[in-house]
């Protein structure tokens, strides 16, 4: 599907650049330079953060970015600007008074060079990728840029340092150039779209932002993005400022940062693209989990004796978690373009700049908070040497770790509540493809609206339960190849019941997505207790009678939550009028691209307490489910495929048979009988073969 045209790169580019080693390396380099000059490492990080904030503010104020800020965002921008200016003024005006002024000014100048060099390199690369700058001119100007900045760095370093130390720091400056070139090459296609003009007016921006705020999925994503990007800035302050105390340690930490970031970004991108059944929110949660582990390691390290190995472990976990989190968030941001297109449709002009402005606001908020914290840590410690950083870290230990841990924890909660998964994004892409072809699918559109607009929750809990239960119910899946070639939304999976065994194994191991049919009594709080007691619990001889009903009542909320999480379709057995609702919901689900799972065995015991379902075979079936074939064909002109599935408890296998396709040439009743008889014979043959 061709995506709606956009005028500039989305915020995905901004975040991909954040995951590059350039930013992390520059921060650590400034810290190391400050330490090498006998200053507190915090000062170098504070000056670098000041330069970053100044660049971000200038880009928003002097460019077109300001018109993409809503009224609410402009108010926040004003407050953040004031806080940043106060912090920068305190650092520049007060700190050099307390220490060697030449050294402090050198650190500040090097921070400015890093930020300016990065900006100039991006501008040149964008022009080259848009073919507005020739190849020879581009390479000549890039070479001149790096020679000029390296010369300025050399002059300053040899002015304030001994020759040996200056050469080492200059070598580190050169490594930063190599990493910067890597980042530009990695994101060259997105860099090409930076700075393109856009003639959208402010009223349109306000209207577009208002429409997007009405979408729960979009608002949920913005909340996650803001929390994660703010947590990143605070991580720079807390982790990278205190894990290394000496120049040697900081140099090792720079190498570790570069290695972990490069490796984890490439690895996470490779895995996300190869493992198609996983989705970005899962990877985001994995990254946030590693991030949290790194913070706990940092907390333990600050409370004990200084140990470089412990510092490396804390930094490695944090860097890996940050990289995976931001890479997943960048991929998720790219998918959110489709979410915006669903709401805005043909009115996508300006969307990317709106997203970029929102991202810059999140970055500015995080960097301003980090800058204020750095300023507060630096000013009282003006007379401390680098060796005293350990005592400073211990003094500020609660202030340092608690806010960041809370922020990462809130990010995890927000990611768990994000309403969309990979299946939803696939359906969204399908709907946008239909729309671009001038077609429509009302059932699919309604389902997407219920997920993206309303307060829908993505049920991570039930997926966690599935992961925990699979080792306990390990089964081999046979016949996967029989599902190949069938589109989602055309499969009706028919499985044996075997009491609770069949539904459990089918939900754990059927290799395609589906929505199960579930008897309505199990989905209604008022009826579930009696239904489970008479249908299952009464036969459990090992359990004393007085405990049976209380146990069922205890399990009722959990079971209700599970069935809602599975988006089960209620079956109103013995109620013809309500049963039509079951078929209507089923057809809508299939039109929206959902397969259906049905357990049609009758399984009725002759009297309470007797076992109704066969444990090692297939009993008689209700036949009404087969009417789905005729109704589905009449509704949308497509053929339903009924797939026999047999769960074998003795052999620990789940066998998938050849689908039985609906044949519209036969009469409806004749076809219903044929489908049921064929499925029943196939499933009984599976049981005998086992």
C-alpha angles and dihedrals in degrees: 000000000000111000121228112271115264128194100215141015115286123239086268086085092052092053095044088055089050091057091053118101092241096085096041092045094049091052093050092044091056090047091050093048091051091050092047090055092053095258130121110278087229091069094062091049091047093052092048091049090049091054091048092051091047091052092049093049092047091051091053098042101039100035133054092276095096095067089058091061115096120224090264092049092049090055090052090045091055092051093047091048091054092050092047093049092051091050094046091047092051092050096046098040104037110027100060089053090065098047142027102312094206093055094047092048090049092054091048092048092050090051090053091049092053093051096042092047091052092049094048093047091052092049093050093045092050091053092047093050090050090051093240090118125051123239097246092045091049096051091043093052093044090051090048091049094053094042091050095048092043090051092050090048091050092051092052095043096049089045095060104024142054116262096255094051092043092054091050092050091046089053089053089051089055092052087055089057091053092050091047091054089050091053092050092049092048093053100030095123092054094041087059090067096053117115098011112153123254126188098202116137128230095248090058090050091053092049093047092048091049093053092049092049088060090064112088093205092054095046090047091053093049090053091052092047094050093049094047096047092047090048089053093058092048090048089059090056099042104037106028095042098053110028092076126048104170135050091248093052093046090051091053091047091052090055091046091049092051094047097046094045095049094044098044095045094051092041094049092047090049093049095045091053096043098043097062096171091061120077137216097255089061091055090045090055091048091052093047089050092054089045091054091049089054091052091052089050089051091050091051091046093053091053097053142046116308110268121172092205090057090049091053092049092051093047094045093052093046094046092047092048093046092048096048092044095051094042090053091045090051091052090046090051089055090054091050088070086073090049090054091046090054090059103031095035107177094004098082097124108122095014095116094051089047090054092045091051091051090050092049090052090054090048092047092050092051094044093048092051089047091048092050090049092048090050092051090050095046104046099057089045098050093123095044120107123226090261090062092061090096092062090045090052091050092050093052096037098117092042091050104047106031101062093046094046090051091049094050089045090053089049089056092050091049092049090051089053095047104124102215133073134180092277091056092049091051090052090048091053089050092052093048089050090052091048092051088054092051094253133121140206108196094189092052091045092052092049092050091049091052090053102040104031105032127060094276118162125210106229105227091159096070090049089053089051090052091052091050095046099047095077089051093049100036111176137169114235113221126191100025088147090067089073094056116114097025121114121231110262095039100076124095106187114207115197136175116252107215091180108287093335099082097050092047096050094041092053091048101046115019100117098219132065117260146159114234129224108237128184107256093233089068092053097050117080093213095054105032096081096057093039095054093040095053096035101044120352097056090064094055099104093177092067121075112246094239091061099048102081095039089052091051090050089050092052095044098087091047094050093046090051091049094052092047089049090053089051088233120195111232117234116209101203115196093012108098096187095049091041089066087063088058091055092044092053090046094053091047090050092050092047088052091054101264123137117218130229118205133181101198100172112126095221094172112158118223090235137002114287096030122114111252104185128064113246097206105021142034123269129207117302137223106243102206095089090070090070085079088082095059094040093048091049092048091047102049108359095247130125119245117217117213110209121201113220125182124193110203113200096187096049096034093230136131109207123198116201134201112291119250108221123211112251112212091194090074126071117267096247093042091050092047091055093046093051095048094046093047092049093046093049092047093049093047089050088053089053092049094046090053 
